[in-house]
Amino acid sequence: MTDRYSHDDGDIDVLYISENIPGPSEQTLEYEELIQNFNSQLTHSCKCNDKCLSDSCECLRMSGGRNYTLLVQQKTNSEVFIINKNDYLNLSSYPIVECNELCQCANSCGNRLVQNGPISTLYVKSSQNKLIGLGLFSNTLIPKGSFVCEYAGEVLTKNQALFRHYCNEKHNKMNYIFCLNEHVAGKTVQTYIDPSSFGNIGRYINHSCDPNCEIVPVRVSSPIPKLAVFSLIDIEPDTEITYAYGSDDINNPVSDQKPRKPCLCNTTKCKGFLPYFPC
């Protein structure tokens, strides 16, 4: 589903998409593989009757146990699922695999979270630092470990991503391309997502050197992961949502030779410059 929306932050005119779409066609083997993966359905499925348990659910066995835990918020007496893997990107050796449309479990199964879309309390407004432009906020508390939204856009080949990055630099345009590196069986698998023309609300999340969220790859039906934004801490209402756009190797002379954009996060951990495009 796509809808056109715009905001008062320059020439932004974006087609809203609820989930990733493939990027423009190109006559390469990499693009053929991308399309094949994009259109592929993960073949596993569970036969759970209602709620999925880690000792019997095929999806949770692939995930190395439960992905999410139900949290009861005492202040509001409401329930929310939070991610069940501490410091996921550094410590987990298992992927996060959610139940999919082939599974027999209920739609209310606790292993269906990211696929249900962003939390309903998000809104876009000007960042506290007017030089940054717009930012993403929530009008309610976001508990630590909560799913916030997906960072959705066009799925690109590496060649497309590098070309767009070059054009963005040449024309001094904002770069929204996210490169995910996953290390699997001694290989690095890269996924490129660009929400600059086709995107969702996740494109308004700004960088911080001391972020309150992180991006975690989550697979639902496709081998191509969703880039899911999870909170690292309790985020108070009307606090800007942020994540780190990447990390630079300070010993890498290549990044030092490239033009760098100043970082405006104003945190005590600010490194002075935005991370350089890492791929």
PyMOL commands that set and color helices and strands:
alter all, ss='L'
color gray80, all
select helices_A, chain A and resi 29-38+58-62+88-91+114-116+158-170+201-204+253-257
alter helices_A, ss='H'
color red, helices_A
select strands_A, chain A and resi 2-5+14-17+21-22+68-73+78-83+96-97+122-126+134-138+147-150+154-156+178-184+187-194+198-199+206-207+213-219+226-231+242-243
alter strands_A, ss='S'
color yellow, strands_A
deselect
rebuild
show_as cartoon
